Amino acid sequence: MAAPTPDRAARAAKHTGPQRPAAESLLVTGDDRLAETITPLAAAAGHPLHRVRGPGDAETRWRRAPLVIVGADAAADCLAHGLPERRDLILCTTLPWIGADPTGTSMLWPLAIKLQADHVIAVPEATEWLLDRFTRTARDTTHAPVAAVVAGHGGAGASTLALAGATAAARDGKRVVLIDLDTTGGGIDTAAGLDAQPGWRWPSLASASGQLEPERLLSGLPQRDGLHLIGPDPRDRTAPEAAALERVLHAARIGADLVLIDLPRTRTEAAARAAAAATAIAVVNGPSPRSRTASRATLAEYGLCATNIGTVLRGAAAPDPARPARGTEPFEAIDPPVWGRIPDDRRLPERLRRGRPPRGRTGRRLRELMAELTRPRTADAATDHERSLAQTGAAR
């Protein structure tokens, strides 16, 4: 994986938005080997870390540091010094230190209990976990919301809708990751005009192991003006495994402000995991009267994976005039809410290829739809959905 170029880094900084400078976290250890392992991880995450060798030097920073890491070598001294209890305290050691303990971890756990540490880790085994923790502490944000779209039938325009929503959000200053799981389609990077741009696609991302560093992920993707794309390689359209999807989604939610996912009509295990992570799933229906019947199969595919699922009408499509009679098939009697209507715009595909968001009525309705898809859902909404499923005998 190539290192980010200066231009990519500048674009990433442009779309990160104003953030409060992160306070320094604190590392308390006299073990140089431990410090040499931990310090580069904090630097990679962009999080300042101040190291001291003993508890006396830690007093002034102990309470206000967002994260405190205490080496096993300094834990007993910290207890004897009477440093106060605090949250976000990690007791960290090295695997050689554990190996030198004749009873395995006989010294480690009593120290952790007395310190009231939140976590006990050993490096280098836990370096990926610690890198992720540094990254989240540096950003001081919650994970980005996830929204998903899926075509109710062939030609419904779900990929165009996903790309249009992502482009509009990026033009509004958000860092957006658009994930294409519909590997049988033409590829969202082609629709975005980024198919010739180098960057990581699913085959290279799927071959990685362990957690991905969020900023490194975003910097390595095909991108334009805050929009980062993850899609299939035209030469290898193998669908990603669920584990690869979860690694990528986890990093994307930390590094971006919004994640949009284009789901395949036929549910895979990876697509099911993505649907479960989404705040909402929009099923796109076209103008054909047959689209309503076809979309019920899509509802059946994803309705049991998602708490909130609704429809988006494209062009002259009309809502189902009447709920179908209850039958034996799941979701036959479900009447999903209509979250929006997107007018047909023949100029939209060309605008998206040039990185231009939709304008006019299309742009306004698209922004309203994206606000609905990313709106935080209440527990009552989830309960209503599950009650509706239970009434059809399709509850999870």
Secondary structure, 3 states (H helix, E strand, C coil): CCCCCHHHHHHHHHHHCCCCCCCCEEEECCCHHHHHHHHHHHHHCCCCEEEECCHHHHHHHHCCCCCEEEEHHHHHHHHHHCCCCCCCEEEEEEHHHHHHCCCCCCCHHHHHHHHCCCEEEEECCCHHHHHHHHHHHHHCCCCCCEEEEEECCCCCCHHHHHHHHHHHHHHCCCCEEEEECCCCCCCHHHHCCCCCCCCCCHHHHHCCCCCCCHHHHHHCCCEECCEEEECCECCECCCCCHHHHHHHHHHHHHHCCEEEEEECCCCCHHHHHHHHHCCEEEEEECCCCHHHHHHHHHHHHHCCCCCCEEEEEECCCCCCCCCCCCCCCCCCCCCCCEEEEECCCCCHHHHHHCCCCCCHHHHHHHHHHHHHHCCCCCHHHHHHHHHHHHHCCCCC
